[in-house]
Every structure is written in C-alpha cells, then in structure tokens.
Amino acid sequence: MPKKENIPDLNNLSEEEKIKLEIAEEIGVFDKVMATGWRSLSAKESGRIGGLLARRRKNEQKTGEQK
C-alpha cells in the first residue's frame, strides 16, 4: 500500500489548494488524491492540473484588469 503523503487537510486549505482540488475533481482524480496524496498522480495528471491552474489565474488577472 502506498504511503499517504501530502494528503490535503480539507479543514486547512489555502486558496491555491482549494482551486487545485476543484480542478482535480473536474478531471476525475479527486478520489485518488484524497486516498493516496498528490504524489500518486502521474506526470500527465499533474501537468493537466498545473495547466488548468495557470489558465484560471490568467483569466482572473484579465477579469481584474477589465473592472
């Protein structure tokens, strides 16, 4: 059984961790992260989360500039 490392504590999440978990849920790896931690994700899954996180940040910046 894999060692449980970096399993998110749902009671103490930073804003970035909340967004990462939302994205993980969207792409279908939330249960995997909660069971075995972030280290259990493949490079492809991690990269997908990172790419979507960057896209959201970029969109938030654009939205903030337009106001």
N, C-alpha and C positions, 0 to 999 in steps of 0.2 A: 504494500500500500504506500502511495506517495506521501512524503512528509508534507504536512499542512503548513505552508509558509505564505506570508503575505495575504492571508485571507482577510478581506475588508471587514472592519468592525462597523456595522450599519448604524451604530449609535454615535460614532465619532468620525464623520466623513468631512473632508474638505470639499469645497465646491468642485474642484477638478475631479476628485474621486467619484462624486455623485454623477457627474457627466460621463465619466468612463464606465460606470456601472449601467447607466442608461443605454449607452452605446452597446455594451456587452449584451444587454437584454435584447436590443434591436437585432443584433446579428446572431443571436441564439447561443451565446456562450456563458450567459449569466450563471446558470446552474453549475457549470464546470468551474468557474471562478470561485463561487461560494463553497464548493466542495473541496477543491484542492489548491486554490490560490492562483494568483496571477502567473506564477512560474509554470503552471501546467499548460498554458496556451502555446500554440505553435507560433512560429515567426510570422506566418501568414495572418493568423488571427490578431496577434499583437499589432502588426503593421496596419491592419484594417482599422483597428480601434484608434491608433495614432493618427491615421489619415483623416478619419471622420472627426476626431477631436480638433485637429488643425483646421478643418473646414468650418466647424462650428465657431471656433474662435475668430476666424477671418470674417464670417458672416456677422458675428456680434460686433466686431470693430466697424464694419461698414454701416450697420444699423445705427450704432452710436454716433458716427460721424454725420449721418444724414439728419439727425434730430436737431 
